[in-house]
Amino acid sequence: MSKTPMVSIITVVLNDPVGLEKTIQSILNQKYPNIEYIIIDGGSREDTIKVIKRYEKYIDYWISEKDNGIYDAMNKGIELTTGEWIILMNARDIFVDDYVLDKIFGNIELNGIDIVYGDTLVRDNIASYIIKSHENPAAIKKEMIACHQSIFVRKEVYKRFRYDTTYKTAADYDFLLKCYLNNCKFKHVGIYVAEYDLNGLSSKNRIRTHKEYLRAVFKNNCDIRIKLYHLSVLFRTVIKEASKRVLRFFLSKEKYELLVYRIRLNRQERLEAHK
C-alpha cells in the first residue's frame, strides 16, 4: 500500500461561482502530494463555468450536465474516481488548513480501516461553532457521526454501496448506517478536517431530514428502540421549528439572531467544558 495513497476529492456545484472558487482554492492549497480533483456541475450558468475553466489545468476531470439531485451528482463523481480514498467537498466547503490531508494520510495508520472521519467547523450568518464527531461509530444508529465534509471513504466501500438517490437530504446518513451494519471499519481522528457554511439550510429541510432518518432506520431493519428514538426526534424537531416560527413572528430580526447566538454560545461553552 502506498505511503501517500491517492485521495480523490469530488466537488458538486450548481450556480455558485463564489463558493466554488473558495473550495477550489482550499483544495489547491493542500500540501499533500497525491490528489485527484473532480468537479460535477449540474448545468450551471456561465459564471460558474468560467470559474471551472479558470482552474481547468488543476482539475483532473469535470463535467457540466443536468442531474437528478446532489446524491446523483455525488454518485457520478464517485464513478469517475481512481483514488484509494474519496471525500466529498461541495461548493463552499473548505479544509480547515493546508495540511489536513497530510496529517491524516501521511501520519496515521489506516490499514484495515474503511472509513476515517474527523471534526468540523461550522459557520453561518450568526455564529461559528464546532461540531465534534462521535468517536464511537455505533452512534450512527441515532444520528450522523460526522459531517460528510469531514469523512473519507475507501473506494472499495463505494463499490459495495452508493447513495440512494430517492433521498433528498439524508442519503449520506443511510449510506453510513448501511456501512456500519455491514461491518465496515470506522476510525475517528482528533483532527479538524473541514469548515462549511450553514447558510441556505431551512427548517423545512431539518424536518425532512429527520423524516428521512426515520425512513433509513426502517429500510435498514434497525431494532424497534432505534425506530422509536427517531420517531421521538422527529416529533421534537417539528415542535422546535414551530417554536422558531413563533419567535420570529414576535421578535425583530436583530433580537432573534441575538437569542440564537446566545444559545449557540452557551452550547459551545458546555461542549468545551466536557472536552
C-alpha positions, -999 to +999 in steps of 0.1 A: +000+000+000+013+034-009+026+056+019+008+085+002-024+069-012-043+089-038-071+109-023-099+118-047-118+150-039-153+155-055-170+189-057-206+191-066-218+225-076-248+243-092-247+281-099-223+291-071-192+307-086-181+324-054-185+292-033-169+270-059-138+292-062-134+292-024-135+254-024-111+251-054-085+273-037-087+254-005-080+221-023-052+236-044-036+248-012-033+213+003+004+203+007-004+166+002+012+153-030-013+128-043-047+144-050-072+137-078-098+165-082-132+161-099-159+187-103-195+176-111-215+207-122-253+203-125-257+225-156-247+259-141-249+293-157-218+307-174-204+325-144-198+292-126-184+275-157-159+304-161-146+296-126-141+259-136-123+269-168-101+293-149-087+264-129-091+238-155-054+228-156-056+218-119-088+197-123-084+161-134-120+158-147-151+180-148-185+178-164-215+201-166-249+185-172-283+182-156-286+156-129-312+142-106-301+160-075-270+162-053-267+125-045-270+116-082-241+141-088-221+125-060-225+090-074-214+103-108-182+117-093-175+085-073-178+065-105-150+087-121-125+085-093-093+064-094-081+072-059-079+049-029-098+073-007-127+097-015-140+128+001-170+150-009-162+187-006-190+206-023-191+243-032-184+265-002-168+236+018-131+241+027-104+224+046-095+240+079-059+243+069-034+234+042-021+202+060-053+183+066-047+155+041-010+153+050-019+149+088-043+121+080-028+102+051+008+109+058+009+102+095-020+079+106-021+041+103-052+032+083-046-004+074-078-023+077-099+009+080-128+016+056-140+050+067-119+077+086-135+108+099-127+139+119-143+171+133-159+201+116-161+238+120-194+253+111-204+289+104-235+308+094-245+345+093-250+345+131-221+325+147-193+300+142-191+268+163-176+233+164-192+200+156-174+172+173-177+139+156-187+108+176-157+086+185-179+056+187-194+048+152-223+029+168-238+064+173-248+063+136-279+043+147-292+076+162-276+104+142-248+113+118-215+106+134-197+134+114-204+159+087-198+144+053-172+171+046-150+155+072-155+119+061-131+099+039-143+066+024-123+039+007-132+034-030-137-003-022-166+007+001-183+027-027-180-003-049-204-020-025-227+008-016-237+041-033-260+070-023-297+062-026-310+090-048-346+086-036-334+106-005-333+144-007-313+153+024-303+121+042-287+097+017-254+102+035-269+090+068-285+060+050-251+052+034-231+054+067-258+034+086-256+007+059-218+007+061-219+003+099-245-025+098-224-043+072-193-043+094-172-016+078-144-005+100-145+032+111-117+053+126-122+087+143-092+110+142-090+140+166-084+165+137-105+193+124-110+184+088-134+208+071-153+240+076-187+246+060-213+272+057-248+265+070-265+294+052-293+282+030-304+252+051-340+257+060-362+244+088-382+226+062-350+207+054-344+198+090-378+183+094-375+164+061-340+152+071-354+136+103-383+121+083-356+105+061-336+093+091-367+075+103-371+060+068-335+049+068-337+030+101-368+012+088-351+004+055-320-010+072-340-031+097-329-014+129-344-026+161-376-011+175-358+010+201-339+029+173-371+033+153-389+048+183-359+071+191-361+086+156-398+090+158-394+110+190-366+131+175-389+139+145-417+149+169-393+172+189-379+187+157-414+197+145-421+213+178-388+231+178-393+245+143-428+257+151-414+275+182-388+292+160-415+305+137-434+319+167-403+336+180-396+351+145-431+365+145-428+383+178-391+393+178-372+416+155-346+401+133-318+415+154-333+402+187-340+368+172-304+365+159-290+376+193-311+350+210-298+323+186-262+335+191-265+333+229-280+298+227-252+286+204-225+302+225-239+285+256-239+252+238-203+257+226-192+266+262-208+234+275-191+214+248-157+229+256-162+222+293-167+185+285-136+181+264 
